Amino acid sequence: QVQLVESGGGLVQAGGSLRLSCAASGRTFSMYDMAWFRQTPGKEREFVAAINWSGDRTYYADSVKGRFTISRDNAKNTVSLQMNSLKPEDTAVYYCAGIRKYGRSWSDFGEYRYWGQGTQVTVSS
């Protein structure tokens, strides 16, 4: 069993920055592919960014490319999402996800086995 706990959400003005963190349990964290998704009410969970187990490959949704950066620290069992130049449309609950079940997709939420509880990010205009 793997537990994922997000932190770092909050309220920020448009153009500002936030850094989300996800702490993972489990001694084999360094073997997990990890990702961030987000969701707004009434909409499907949306892919934001992903990172492979070693951290040398990253993937981003077009909507966040150039503004968000995903990174990981395997020594600390954490994955982070640095969010810059935030826009009101980035407002959502952000979820950390881990371990790809099938290895076929980085952006399909059905691919990931474990999820955190989510952290709210609100960007005011």
C-alpha positions in Angstrom: 0.0 0.0 0.0 1.2 3.5 -0.9 0.0 6.7 0.7 0.3 10.0 -1.0 -0.2 13.3 0.9 -0.3 16.6 -0.9 0.5 20.0 0.6 1.1 23.6 -0.5 -2.2 24.6 -2.0 -3.7 28.0 -1.3 -5.0 31.3 -2.6 -2.8 33.3 -4.9 -3.3 36.3 -7.3 -3.0 35.8 -11.0 0.7 35.9 -12.1 1.8 34.5 -8.7 3.5 31.2 -7.8 2.8 28.2 -5.7 4.7 25.1 -5.0 2.9 21.8 -4.3 4.5 18.9 -2.6 3.5 15.2 -2.4 5.0 13.0 0.2 4.9 9.3 -0.5 5.2 6.3 1.8 6.9 3.2 0.8 10.5 2.1 0.5 10.4 1.8 -3.3 9.3 5.3 -4.1 12.3 5.7 -6.4 10.7 3.0 -8.6 7.4 4.9 -9.0 6.4 7.0 -12.0 4.5 10.0 -10.5 2.1 12.6 -11.8 -0.1 15.6 -11.0 -3.7 15.9 -12.1 -6.3 18.6 -11.3 -10.1 18.7 -11.2 -12.8 21.3 -11.1 -16.4 20.7 -10.2 -18.3 18.9 -12.9 -15.3 18.2 -15.0 -13.1 15.1 -15.5 -9.8 14.9 -13.8 -7.2 16.6 -16.0 -3.6 15.6 -16.6 -1.1 18.3 -15.5 2.4 16.8 -15.4 4.3 13.5 -15.0 7.8 12.4 -14.2 9.4 9.0 -14.6 11.0 7.1 -11.7 14.5 8.5 -12.2 13.4 12.0 -12.9 15.0 12.3 -16.3 11.8 12.4 -18.2 9.0 14.8 -17.7 5.7 15.4 -19.5 3.3 18.4 -19.4 -0.1 19.3 -20.5 0.0 22.0 -23.2 -1.9 24.3 -20.9 0.8 24.4 -18.3 3.9 23.9 -20.4 6.5 26.6 -19.8 4.8 27.7 -16.5 4.8 24.5 -14.3 7.8 22.3 -13.4 7.5 18.8 -12.0 10.5 17.4 -10.0 11.2 14.7 -7.5 13.6 14.0 -4.6 13.9 10.2 -4.2 15.9 10.6 -1.1 13.0 12.4 0.6 10.2 10.4 -1.1 8.7 13.6 -2.5 7.4 14.9 -5.8 6.8 18.6 -6.3 5.0 20.9 -8.8 6.3 24.4 -9.1 3.6 26.6 -10.6 4.5 30.0 -11.9 2.6 32.6 -13.8 -0.6 31.3 -12.4 -3.9 32.0 -14.2 -7.5 32.0 -12.8 -8.1 28.9 -15.1 -5.5 27.0 -13.0 -8.0 27.0 -10.1 -8.7 23.4 -9.2 -8.1 20.7 -6.7 -4.7 19.2 -7.5 -4.0 15.5 -7.0 -0.8 13.6 -6.7 -0.9 10.2 -8.4 1.6 7.3 -8.4 2.5 4.1 -10.0 1.4 3.5 -13.6 -0.6 0.3 -13.8 -0.2 -0.5 -17.5 2.7 1.7 -18.8 0.7 2.8 -21.8 -0.1 6.4 -21.0 1.3 9.2 -18.9 -1.8 11.4 -19.1 -4.7 9.0 -18.5 -6.0 9.1 -15.0 -7.0 5.5 -15.2 -3.4 4.6 -15.6 -2.5 5.5 -12.0 -2.9 3.2 -9.0 -2.6 5.5 -6.0 -4.0 9.0 -5.3 -3.6 11.6 -2.7 -6.6 13.4 -1.1 -6.0 16.6 -3.1 -5.1 20.2 -2.3 -7.1 23.3 -3.4 -5.4 25.9 -5.5 -7.3 29.1 -6.1 -6.0 31.8 -8.4 -7.8 35.2 -8.2 -8.0 37.6 -11.0 
